[in-house]
């Protein structure tokens, strides 16, 4: 019996959808706009996260050692730093590599090259380039370096560390910390507002679509149909709204992603939005499909229950 009722409910839902084609496609279009906004928020957050990570990767702390520091002491400190939970990566540059990088950065300055030739030897010490997981963690790493220098890493009475450039980058690190925190919080807030507004518009449109069937619902009540049977066709309509809207939204997201990719090429080294969309198409489609169906079903259910007093 329940199977026959289900078939009748589904058939009635399809019939009602196509019979009120104009109203139905209006609801589908509005729902598609909502899902497009949700998809845009997903891709936008991925782009923002990639751009912020790129900015974070450009900031590091460099530890410069004295020219007489034994390599074994430097490697010991490198191992200790790598074991810190705040540290993402430690790169070791020996004296020759440090000099090579210095010459590459200053190859246009003849006076520097001449001065090095007059010295006749490498005046640079080895370097450790330290990257933290978060910009806010650099201060903790520097404090650890100070403790290690005072307690262990000293050659006689002289520290093996010549200098740490944290003070040079401190303002940049603090500003980057504030920027990343603020950008992520703002992104979450704006996303919630946009999705909530779009969902409310969609729900209102679907309720208006169902309101057109008020007379039909009254007839169904008069012939003794129960509430579940009356709601059924409209819930099926809601599912169709969500399904068709999801297909429209994922189709519209591709040209939008291509346009954004062209507009943001080279922007902070951020992700390729088109490539991200294609790679994560399955996940995005499932999210939009589920959101569309749930939104359509829930809006239809509430419209029948609250507005038509079933």
Rosetta silent file (secondary structure, phi, psi, omega in degrees, C-alpha in Angstrom):
SEQUENCE: XXXXXXXXXXXXXXXXXXXXXXXXXXXXXXXXXXXXXXXXXXXXXXXXXXXXXXXXXXXXXXXXXXXXXXXXXXXXXXXXXXXXXXXXXXXXXXXXXXXXXXXXXXXXXXXXXXXXXXXXXXXXXXXXXXXXXXXXXXXXXXXXXXXXXXXXXXXXXXXXXXXXXXXXXXXXXXXXXXXXXXXXXXXXXXXXXXXXXXXXXXXXXXXXXXXXXXXXXXXXXXXXXXXXXXXXXXXXXXXXXXXXXXXXXXXXXXXXXXXXXXXXXXXXXXXXXXXXXXXXXXXXXXXXXXXXXXXXXXXXXXXXXXXXXX
SCORE:     score description
SCORE:     0.000 S_00000001
   1 L     0.000  -47.462 -177.893    0.000    0.000    0.000 S_00000001
   2 H   -63.250  -31.032  179.269    2.710    2.454    0.998 S_00000001
   3 H   -68.444  -40.932  177.580    4.524    1.753   -2.274 S_00000001
   4 H   -64.075  -40.788  177.709    1.438    2.616   -4.311 S_00000001
   5 H   -63.246  -39.794  179.287    0.963    5.797   -2.275 S_00000001
   6 H   -62.854  -43.251  178.698    4.593    6.723   -2.880 S_00000001
   7 H   -62.074  -42.486 -179.732    4.183    6.249   -6.616 S_00000001
   8 H   -65.852  -40.258  179.541    1.040    8.380   -6.654 S_00000001
   9 H   -63.544  -44.572 -179.612    2.727   11.109   -4.595 S_00000001
  10 H   -64.951  -42.446  179.368    5.765   11.170   -6.906 S_00000001
  11 H   -62.325  -42.721 -179.616    3.571   11.198  -10.018 S_00000001
  12 H   -65.606  -36.547  177.810    1.475   14.036   -8.609 S_00000001
  13 H   -63.305  -44.176  178.005    4.630   15.975   -7.737 S_00000001
  14 H   -64.508  -42.421 -179.246    5.953   15.685  -11.310 S_00000001
  15 H   -62.810  -45.138 -179.692    2.564   16.611  -12.774 S_00000001
  16 H   -63.841  -38.796  179.590    2.254   19.674  -10.534 S_00000001
  17 H   -59.360  -49.033 -176.890    5.816   20.759  -11.364 S_00000001
  18 H   -76.807  -27.749  179.485    5.196   20.738  -15.125 S_00000001
  19 H   -68.099  -36.874  176.442    1.654   22.066  -14.884 S_00000001
  20 L  -103.643   54.992 -171.011    2.939   25.182  -13.105 S_00000001
  21 H   -58.336  -44.331 -176.458    5.991   25.369  -15.332 S_00000001
  22 H   -63.395  -47.734  179.087    6.535   29.137  -15.134 S_00000001
  23 H   -64.437  -40.368 -178.724    6.306   29.262  -11.349 S_00000001
  24 H   -63.238  -45.311 -178.125    8.399   26.098  -11.053 S_00000001
  25 H   -71.645  -26.124  172.195   11.218   27.391  -13.232 S_00000001
  26 H   -64.209  -45.229  178.185   11.194   30.681  -11.316 S_00000001
  27 H   -63.660  -39.549  178.260   11.734   28.700   -8.114 S_00000001
  28 H   -63.118  -43.115 -178.314   14.457   26.638   -9.831 S_00000001
  29 H   -63.271  -45.602 -179.790   16.215   29.795  -11.028 S_00000001
  30 H   -64.505  -41.153  177.329   16.165   31.424   -7.585 S_00000001
  31 H   -63.343  -39.011  178.493   17.382   28.191   -5.982 S_00000001
  32 H   -62.838  -38.541  176.844   20.140   27.971   -8.601 S_00000001
  33 H   -62.284  -42.186  177.841   21.269   31.496   -7.688 S_00000001
  34 H   -60.340  -47.206 -179.216   21.428   30.426   -4.054 S_00000001
  35 H   -67.250  -33.948  176.352   23.490   27.342   -4.900 S_00000001
  36 H   -61.656  -41.551  178.202   25.718   29.426   -7.179 S_00000001
  37 H   -63.929  -42.285  178.476   26.453   31.699   -4.214 S_00000001
  38 H   -61.842  -45.784  178.395   27.215   28.662   -2.038 S_00000001
  39 H   -62.594  -39.680  178.438   29.544   27.266   -4.716 S_00000001
  40 H   -63.946  -38.156  178.377   31.217   30.656   -5.128 S_00000001
  41 H   -64.748  -41.850  178.805   31.779   30.838   -1.381 S_00000001
  42 H   -60.797  -49.040 -179.387   33.400   27.380   -1.400 S_00000001
  43 H   -68.185  -40.458  179.573   35.747   28.286   -4.266 S_00000001
  44 H   -62.450  -40.121  177.739   36.378   31.781   -2.883 S_00000001
  45 H   -65.483  -37.601  177.422   37.384   30.405    0.509 S_00000001
  46 H   -64.650  -42.077  179.052   39.774   27.968   -1.176 S_00000001
  47 H   -65.208  -43.579  179.401   41.313   30.827   -3.179 S_00000001
  48 H   -62.727  -44.011  179.668   41.606   33.023   -0.086 S_00000001
  49 H   -61.946  -41.722  179.412   43.219   30.232    1.932 S_00000001
  50 H   -65.582  -39.971  179.703   45.737   29.542   -0.850 S_00000001
  51 H   -66.520  -40.695  178.561   46.589   33.238   -1.169 S_00000001
  52 H   -66.777  -39.428  177.034   47.067   33.596    2.586 S_00000001
  53 H   -62.463  -38.886  179.005   49.267   30.486    2.670 S_00000001
  54 H   -63.332  -41.048  176.394   51.357   31.973   -0.139 S_00000001
  55 H   -63.865  -43.081 -179.819   51.814   35.155    1.887 S_00000001
  56 H   -62.948  -36.224 -179.248   52.718   33.155    4.977 S_00000001
  57 H   -69.257  -18.937  179.222   55.304   31.174    3.009 S_00000001
  58 L   -81.101   -9.492 -179.002   57.066   34.397    2.056 S_00000001
  59 L  -107.197  133.318  175.023   57.801   35.139    5.713 S_00000001
  60 L  -150.864  176.768  174.724   60.454   33.276    7.675 S_00000001
  61 E  -118.874  130.722 -178.447   63.055   33.755   10.390 S_00000001
  62 E  -108.659  131.871  176.480   66.730   33.436    9.512 S_00000001
  63 E  -106.561  117.303 -179.234   69.395   32.386   11.993 S_00000001
  64 E  -102.109  128.885 -177.299   72.881   33.579   11.007 S_00000001
  65 E  -101.505  158.640  175.669   75.857   31.788   12.582 S_00000001
  66 L   -69.099  158.522 -175.722   79.381   32.981   13.194 S_00000001
  67 L   -69.111  -17.651 -177.564   81.998   31.930   10.678 S_00000001
  68 L   -98.202    3.870 -177.603   83.761   29.707   13.240 S_00000001
  69 L   -68.247  125.662  176.801   80.660   27.740   14.232 S_00000001
  70 L   -63.654  142.103 -179.527   81.183   23.965   13.751 S_00000001
  71 H   -61.569  -31.730 -179.287   78.688   22.424   11.332 S_00000001
  72 H   -62.155  -37.963  178.317   77.859   19.743   13.918 S_00000001
  73 H   -67.568  -37.891  179.307   76.520   22.414   16.308 S_00000001
  74 H   -66.127  -44.235  179.982   74.370   23.926   13.543 S_00000001
  75 H   -66.455  -32.406  175.939   72.918   20.549   12.586 S_00000001
  76 H   -63.658  -45.559  177.815   72.219   19.829   16.257 S_00000001
  77 H   -64.708  -38.254  178.189   70.212   23.042   16.526 S_00000001
  78 H   -58.893  -44.707  179.592   68.448   22.226   13.246 S_00000001
  79 H   -62.934  -42.547  179.703   67.309   18.869   14.637 S_00000001
  80 H   -64.100  -40.931  179.578   66.038   20.464   17.826 S_00000001
  81 H   -65.247  -40.842 -179.527   64.112   23.089   15.887 S_00000001
  82 H   -63.187  -23.238  179.819   62.511   20.476   13.622 S_00000001
  83 L   -84.410   -7.341  177.887   61.158   18.737   16.728 S_00000001
  84 L   -74.499  138.437 -179.912   59.289   21.853   17.831 S_00000001
  85 L   -67.195  -23.006 -179.236   55.530   21.675   17.140 S_00000001
  86 L   -77.768  -19.411 -171.842   55.541   25.286   15.910 S_00000001
  87 E   -89.091  128.171  176.996   58.131   24.633   13.205 S_00000001
  88 E   -91.549  -37.982 -175.898   56.977   23.588    9.716 S_00000001
  89 E  -160.729  145.406  175.312   60.356   23.448    7.997 S_00000001
  90 E  -130.066  122.788  178.922   64.044   24.235    8.591 S_00000001
  91 E  -108.863  130.302 -179.322   66.412   24.765    5.661 S_00000001
  92 E  -103.522  127.364  174.284   70.171   24.640    6.204 S_00000001
  93 E  -118.052  118.874  177.420   72.515   26.674    4.014 S_00000001
  94 L   -73.190  179.529 -173.957   76.231   26.144    4.552 S_00000001
  95 H   -61.737  -41.279 -179.520   78.715   29.001    4.153 S_00000001
  96 H   -65.239  -41.682  178.627   79.308   28.358    0.446 S_00000001
  97 H   -66.746  -38.080  178.056   75.571   28.253   -0.308 S_00000001
  98 H   -62.703  -41.306  178.515   75.004   31.419    1.727 S_00000001
  99 H   -66.992  -41.141  179.650   77.691   33.216   -0.270 S_00000001
 100 H   -61.209  -44.624  178.465   76.288   31.952   -3.572 S_00000001
 101 H   -65.356  -37.058  178.877   72.796   33.227   -2.695 S_00000001
 102 H   -64.227  -42.201  179.453   74.236   36.557   -1.559 S_00000001
 103 H   -66.407  -36.642  178.494   76.060   37.020   -4.878 S_00000001
 104 H   -64.836  -39.627 -179.198   72.894   36.179   -6.843 S_00000001
 105 H   -71.171  -25.128 -174.558   70.904   38.793   -4.940 S_00000001
 106 L  -121.510   28.186 -176.502   73.599   41.450   -5.456 S_00000001
 107 L   -66.541  -17.760  179.821   75.032   40.548   -8.862 S_00000001
 108 L   -87.740   -7.653 -178.174   74.215   44.013  -10.187 S_00000001
 109 L  -100.154  102.452 -176.639   76.278   45.764   -7.482 S_00000001
 110 H   -66.947  -29.841 -177.915   79.898   45.838   -8.643 S_00000001
 111 H   -65.835  -36.667  178.624   81.139   47.361   -5.378 S_00000001
 112 H   -67.619  -44.504  178.462   80.004   44.339   -3.366 S_00000001
 113 H   -60.844  -41.140  179.765   81.697   41.935   -5.772 S_00000001
 114 H   -66.079  -40.586  179.679   84.881   43.979   -5.618 S_00000001
 115 H   -63.592  -40.476  178.316   84.828   44.089   -1.824 S_00000001
 116 H   -65.085  -37.801  178.226   84.490   40.309   -1.631 S_00000001
 117 H   -65.386  -36.893  178.816   87.419   39.877   -3.991 S_00000001
 118 H   -68.805  -36.575  177.615   89.562   42.137   -1.809 S_00000001
 119 H   -64.106  -42.277  175.973   88.683   40.168    1.295 S_00000001
 120 L    82.533    0.109  177.609   89.764   37.005   -0.424 S_00000001
 121 L  -147.953  168.690 -179.232   87.667   34.662    1.697 S_00000001
 122 L   -77.966  114.047 -178.532   84.030   33.939    2.502 S_00000001
 123 L   -87.114   -1.711 -174.541   82.922   36.390    5.207 S_00000001
 124 L   -96.433  146.039  173.251   79.496   34.773    5.647 S_00000001
 125 L   -94.200  175.481  177.871   78.462   32.165    8.143 S_00000001
 126 L   -70.500  163.650 -175.578   75.957   29.344    7.666 S_00000001
 127 E  -136.292  142.532  168.471   72.223   30.075    7.845 S_00000001
 128 E  -113.191  123.376  175.209   69.088   28.304    9.040 S_00000001
 129 E   -98.848  116.944 -173.493   65.840   29.421    7.378 S_00000001
 130 E  -110.637  129.683  174.879   62.933   28.614    9.687 S_00000001
 131 E  -116.641  131.799  178.367   59.263   28.524    8.650 S_00000001
 132 E   -96.285  163.336  176.151   56.499   28.244   11.218 S_00000001
 133 L   -68.010  -37.902  179.863   53.048   26.761   10.728 S_00000001
 134 L  -131.429  144.550  179.552   51.480   30.103   11.689 S_00000001
 135 H   -56.818  -32.262 -178.092   53.011   33.613   11.657 S_00000001
 136 H   -68.190  -10.871 -175.985   52.063   34.058   15.322 S_00000001
 137 H   -90.615   -5.409 -177.487   54.409   31.192   16.288 S_00000001
 138 H   -65.830  -36.244  179.450   57.653   32.909   15.293 S_00000001
 139 H   -60.879  -42.034  177.531   57.999   34.690   18.628 S_00000001
 140 H   -61.735  -40.112  179.223   57.898   31.366   20.455 S_00000001
 141 H   -65.256  -42.452  179.574   60.591   29.982   18.129 S_00000001
 142 H   -64.523  -40.409  176.626   62.831   33.016   18.710 S_00000001
 143 H   -61.387  -38.729  177.145   62.414   32.664   22.474 S_00000001
 144 H   -63.524  -42.034  178.467   63.460   29.032   22.151 S_00000001
 145 H   -61.334  -41.305  178.717   66.557   30.084   20.186 S_00000001
 146 H   -63.119  -41.786  178.446   67.493   32.576   22.899 S_00000001
 147 H   -64.087  -42.980 -179.231   67.160   29.904   25.586 S_00000001
 148 H   -65.019  -38.886 -179.145   69.253   27.430   23.582 S_00000001
 149 H   -65.023  -41.950 -177.288   71.957   30.008   22.963 S_00000001
 150 H   -71.592  -36.188 -171.404   72.224   30.924   26.624 S_00000001
 151 H   -95.211  -33.014 -169.851   72.158   27.363   27.972 S_00000001
 152 L  -129.798  -55.288 -166.520   73.789   25.118   25.384 S_00000001
 153 L   -83.487   75.271  176.985   74.832   26.501   22.054 S_00000001
 154 E  -140.768  137.568  176.553   77.889   28.512   22.901 S_00000001
 155 E   -97.092   99.858 -173.738   81.510   28.062   21.909 S_00000001
 156 L    70.671 -123.361  177.701   83.314   28.951   25.105 S_00000001
 157 L   -99.555    3.935 -175.986   81.911   32.301   26.214 S_00000001
 158 E  -111.592  132.698  178.604   80.771   33.318   22.725 S_00000001
 159 E   -66.792  144.375  177.079   77.406   32.471   21.211 S_00000001
 160 L   -78.737  -14.363  179.568   77.522   30.483   17.971 S_00000001
 161 E   -92.785  124.073  178.045   74.605   32.592   16.680 S_00000001
 162 E   -75.546  -51.076  176.884   75.620   35.883   15.120 S_00000001
 163 E  -164.298  160.608  174.033   72.074   37.237   14.837 S_00000001
 164 E  -121.749  128.717 -172.125   68.413   36.338   14.294 S_00000001
 165 L   -87.641   24.494  179.983   66.490   38.592   11.918 S_00000001
 166 H   -60.642  -41.134 -178.648   63.149   38.326   13.745 S_00000001
 167 H   -61.441  -33.815  179.126   63.270   41.995   14.754 S_00000001
 168 H   -66.064  -34.749 -175.561   63.659   42.958   11.072 S_00000001
 169 H  -101.397    1.314 -170.705   60.519   41.028   10.127 S_00000001
 170 H   -59.539  -44.543 -179.108   58.537   41.560   13.327 S_00000001
 171 H   -63.938  -42.387  179.049   56.244   44.290   11.976 S_00000001
 172 H   -63.206  -42.966 -178.959   55.557   42.279    8.803 S_00000001
 173 H   -64.188  -43.395 -179.573   54.859   39.134   10.827 S_00000001
 174 H   -65.191  -41.602  178.968   52.503   40.950   13.198 S_00000001
 175 H   -67.226  -38.752  178.727   50.617   42.574   10.334 S_00000001
 176 H   -66.021  -38.564  177.382   50.399   39.285    8.461 S_00000001
 177 H   -60.617  -46.051  178.919   49.062   37.580   11.591 S_00000001
 178 H   -65.011  -39.129 -179.225   46.360   40.241   11.928 S_00000001
 179 H   -64.302  -48.322 -177.142   45.597   40.070    8.187 S_00000001
 180 H   -65.665  -41.844  179.292   45.193   36.288    8.044 S_00000001
 181 H   -64.466  -47.406 -179.208   43.080   36.166   11.208 S_00000001
 182 H   -64.946  -40.718 -178.921   40.860   39.040   10.093 S_00000001
 183 H   -64.260  -41.882 -179.312   40.499   37.749    6.531 S_00000001
 184 H   -68.366  -41.541  178.933   39.408   34.287    7.676 S_00000001
 185 H   -65.643  -42.563  178.860   36.922   35.666   10.211 S_00000001
 186 H   -64.274  -39.355  179.559   35.505   38.117    7.665 S_00000001
 187 H   -61.470  -43.998  179.402   35.238   35.344    5.075 S_00000001
 188 H   -64.336  -43.542 -178.293   33.232   33.150    7.456 S_00000001
 189 H   -63.965  -48.354 -179.442   30.945   36.045    8.451 S_00000001
 190 H   -63.878  -39.708  179.762   30.273   37.173    4.871 S_00000001
 191 H   -60.971  -44.966 -179.443   29.703   33.572    3.754 S_00000001
 192 H   -63.230  -43.572 -178.939   27.100   32.987    6.455 S_00000001
 193 H   -63.097  -47.960 -178.085   25.286   36.249    5.635 S_00000001
 194 H   -62.760  -45.167 -178.552   25.225   35.597    1.873 S_00000001
 195 H   -65.718  -41.917  179.862   24.071   31.995    2.220 S_00000001
 196 H   -63.386  -44.081  179.629   21.396   32.916    4.781 S_00000001
 197 H   -63.880  -44.065 -179.943   20.019   35.732    2.589 S_00000001
 198 H   -64.598  -39.787 -179.871   19.980   33.548   -0.507 S_00000001
 199 H   -65.277  -38.897  178.904   18.302   30.705    1.375 S_00000001
 200 H   -65.249  -41.283  178.237   15.569   33.028    2.683 S_00000001
 201 H   -63.328  -43.221  179.381   14.851   34.333   -0.827 S_00000001
 202 H   -62.127  -46.062 -179.325   14.684   30.778   -2.154 S_00000001
 203 H   -61.562  -40.108  179.199   12.360   29.653    0.628 S_00000001
 204 H   -65.133  -40.676  179.252   10.055   32.615    0.007 S_00000001
 205 H   -63.644  -43.309  179.921    9.928   31.882   -3.727 S_00000001
 206 H   -65.689  -37.953  178.163    9.073   28.233   -3.143 S_00000001
 207 H   -64.327  -38.851  176.873    6.367   29.213   -0.665 S_00000001
 208 H   -65.350  -38.196  178.421    4.837   31.538   -3.230 S_00000001
 209 H   -62.579  -40.227 -179.272    4.936   28.738   -5.776 S_00000001
 210 H   -74.866  -29.430  179.357    3.074   26.430   -3.412 S_00000001
 211 H   -59.950  -29.609  178.067    0.612   29.157   -2.466 S_00000001
 212 L   -64.400  -18.620 -178.886   -0.734   28.963   -6.023 S_00000001
 213 L  -100.209   19.870 -176.735   -1.896   25.437   -5.214 S_00000001
 214 H   -60.127  -42.092 -179.215   -3.916   26.451   -2.159 S_00000001
 215 H   -65.023  -39.801  178.779   -7.237   25.571   -3.800 S_00000001
 216 H   -63.305  -38.644  178.502   -5.921   22.187   -4.849 S_00000001
 217 H   -66.218  -39.903  178.338   -4.820   21.486   -1.284 S_00000001
 218 H   -61.097  -40.822  178.437   -8.263   22.445    0.037 S_00000001
 219 H   -63.364  -43.349  179.734   -9.890   19.949   -2.355 S_00000001
 220 H   -62.019  -35.765  178.133   -7.500   17.216   -1.234 S_00000001
 221 H   -69.125  -37.490 -178.293   -8.425   17.895    2.385 S_00000001
 222 H   -65.707  -32.415 -178.975  -12.133   17.751    1.581 S_00000001
 223 L   -87.644    5.595  171.453  -11.823   14.287    0.058 S_00000001
 224 L    95.195   13.380  178.406  -10.071   13.041    3.211 S_00000001
 225 L   -68.353  137.667  179.036   -6.403   13.034    2.249 S_00000001
 226 L   -78.885  169.293 -174.458   -4.097   13.013    5.276 S_00000001
 227 H   -60.740  -40.898 -178.578   -1.437   15.632    5.873 S_00000001
 228 H   -63.518  -40.829 -179.893    1.459   13.426    4.760 S_00000001
 229 H   -66.889  -35.394  179.305   -0.240   12.621    1.454 S_00000001
 230 H   -70.266  -43.181 -178.682   -0.945   16.320    0.829 S_00000001
 231 H   -67.823  -31.661 -171.960    2.606   17.392    1.625 S_00000001
 232 H   -49.069  -56.047 -178.551    4.159   14.603   -0.452 S_00000001
 233 H   -58.061  -35.535 -178.874    3.771   16.062   -3.974 S_00000001
 234 H   -74.083  -32.704  174.320    5.087   19.438   -2.841 S_00000001
 235 H   -66.435  -40.158  175.697    8.101   17.859   -1.181 S_00000001
 236 H   -61.642  -40.582  175.154    8.776   16.032   -4.456 S_00000001
 237 H   -58.616  -43.000  178.778    8.521   19.396   -6.223 S_00000001
 238 H   -60.346  -39.938  176.616   11.075   20.747   -3.775 S_00000001
 239 H   -61.890  -42.258  179.117   13.423   17.868   -4.619 S_00000001
 240 H   -65.433  -39.869  175.353   13.047   18.676   -8.325 S_00000001
 241 H   -55.612  -50.143 -176.709   13.760   22.351   -7.638 S_00000001
 242 H   -65.113  -40.424 -178.654   16.965   21.409   -5.854 S_00000001
 243 H   -64.754  -50.843 -179.925   18.067   18.844   -8.453 S_00000001
 244 H   -65.950  -37.164  179.436   17.593   21.121  -11.458 S_00000001
 245 H   -65.541  -37.980  178.307   19.054   24.097   -9.585 S_00000001
 246 H   -63.788  -41.626  178.105   22.190   22.100   -8.709 S_00000001
 247 H   -63.120  -42.905  179.279   22.693   21.206  -12.386 S_00000001
 248 H   -65.335  -41.264 -175.544   22.271   24.855  -13.417 S_00000001
 249 H   -68.736  -41.131  179.626   24.594   26.158  -10.708 S_00000001
 250 H   -69.518  -29.979  176.381   27.477   23.775  -11.467 S_00000001
 251 H   -69.101  -37.568 -179.155   27.119   24.617  -15.162 S_00000001
 252 H   -75.702  -25.614 -177.417   27.280   28.355  -14.376 S_00000001
 253 H   -69.789  -29.900 -177.699   30.247   27.971  -12.039 S_00000001
 254 H   -63.504  -54.314  177.574   32.592   26.744  -14.795 S_00000001
 255 H   -62.495  -32.740  177.076   32.567   29.927  -16.954 S_00000001
 256 H   -64.394  -40.600  178.635   32.671   31.987  -13.747 S_00000001
 257 H   -65.258  -39.359  178.117   35.754   30.049  -12.612 S_00000001
 258 H   -62.538  -43.390  179.605   37.425   30.585  -15.999 S_00000001
 259 H   -63.827  -43.488 -179.888   36.779   34.333  -15.786 S_00000001
 260 H   -64.758  -37.448  179.023   38.129   34.542  -12.223 S_00000001
 261 H   -60.255  -44.886  179.537   41.217   32.579  -13.254 S_00000001
 262 H   -65.767  -36.208 -177.075   42.014   35.090  -15.991 S_00000001
 263 H   -75.723  -22.604 -174.438   41.385   38.015  -13.646 S_00000001
 264 L  -116.617   17.774  179.774   43.571   36.668  -10.829 S_00000001
 265 L   -58.912  124.522  179.217   46.488   35.144  -12.722 S_00000001
 266 L    79.416    4.836 -178.654   49.591   35.625  -10.609 S_00000001
 267 L   -73.981  105.204 -179.168   47.609   37.117   -7.730 S_00000001
 268 L    54.361   18.428 -177.166   49.715   36.291   -4.669 S_00000001
 269 L    67.915   24.982 -176.480   50.511   33.005   -6.390 S_00000001
 270 L   -65.717  174.624 -176.204   46.973   31.854   -5.565 S_00000001
 271 L   -69.207  157.138  171.006   45.411   28.683   -6.864 S_00000001
 272 L   -78.150  110.110 -172.495   44.150   28.261  -10.409 S_00000001
 273 H   -63.243  -39.675  179.657   40.404   28.576   -9.763 S_00000001
 274 H   -63.950  -45.095  179.521   39.420   26.674  -12.915 S_00000001
 275 H   -63.689  -40.488  178.183   41.750   23.802  -12.103 S_00000001
 276 H   -61.716  -43.389 -178.552   40.505   23.744   -8.518 S_00000001
 277 H   -63.869  -44.501 -179.478   36.878   23.624   -9.707 S_00000001
 278 H   -65.637  -42.953 -178.797   37.533   20.792  -12.163 S_00000001
 279 H   -63.665  -39.981 -176.213   39.585   18.814   -9.634 S_00000001
 280 L  -103.629   22.897 -176.327   36.968   19.178   -6.898 S_00000001
 281 H   -57.960  -45.408 -177.911   33.937   19.046   -9.204 S_00000001
 282 H   -58.908  -46.171 -179.460   32.550   15.875   -7.638 S_00000001
 283 H   -65.341  -43.917 -179.232   32.707   17.251   -4.101 S_00000001
 284 H   -63.570  -42.552 -179.255   31.237   20.619   -5.097 S_00000001
 285 H   -63.415  -42.933  179.776   28.409   18.978   -7.065 S_00000001
 286 H   -63.103  -42.334  179.268   27.499   16.679   -4.169 S_00000001
 287 H   -62.627  -46.754 -178.842   27.470   19.617   -1.731 S_00000001
 288 H   -67.823  -39.151  178.804   25.299   21.751   -4.016 S_00000001
 289 H   -62.695  -47.711  179.631   22.992   18.843   -4.852 S_00000001
 290 H   -63.419  -42.761 -179.992   22.483   17.986   -1.180 S_00000001
 291 H   -64.487  -42.058 -179.570   22.006   21.663   -0.265 S_00000001
 292 H   -64.705  -45.707 -179.170   19.523   22.201   -3.100 S_00000001
 293 H   -64.873  -45.393  179.841   17.437   19.129   -2.307 S_00000001
 294 H   -64.106  -41.907  179.169   17.366   19.847    1.428 S_00000001
 295 H   -63.260  -44.586  179.469   16.516   23.499    0.823 S_00000001
 296 H   -64.443  -45.903 -179.691   13.710   22.600   -1.595 S_00000001
 297 H   -63.326  -48.371 -175.853   12.278   19.878    0.619 S_00000001
 298 H   -65.204  -43.198  179.830   12.462   21.916    3.805 S_00000001
 299 H   -64.190  -41.356  179.295   11.006   25.057    2.210 S_00000001
 300 H   -64.715  -42.438 -179.563    8.165   23.076    0.627 S_00000001
 301 H   -61.478  -47.102 -179.209    7.396   21.319    3.886 S_00000001
 302 H   -67.038  -37.293 -179.225    7.272   24.587    5.835 S_00000001
 303 H   -61.441  -45.563  179.511    5.238   26.348    3.151 S_00000001
 304 H   -66.314  -40.870 -173.427    2.488   23.744    3.268 S_00000001
 305 H   -74.232  -43.822 -171.723    2.549   23.518    7.045 S_00000001
 306 H   -94.180  -40.084 -174.165    2.724   27.163    8.038 S_00000001
 307 H   -85.294  -33.018 -177.430    1.226   29.127    5.196 S_00000001
 308 L  -101.542   -0.905  173.992   -1.572   26.798    4.165 S_00000001
 309 L    54.945   45.050  179.433   -2.382   25.617    7.685 S_00000001
 310 L   -76.726    0.000    0.000   -2.525   21.968    6.754 S_00000001
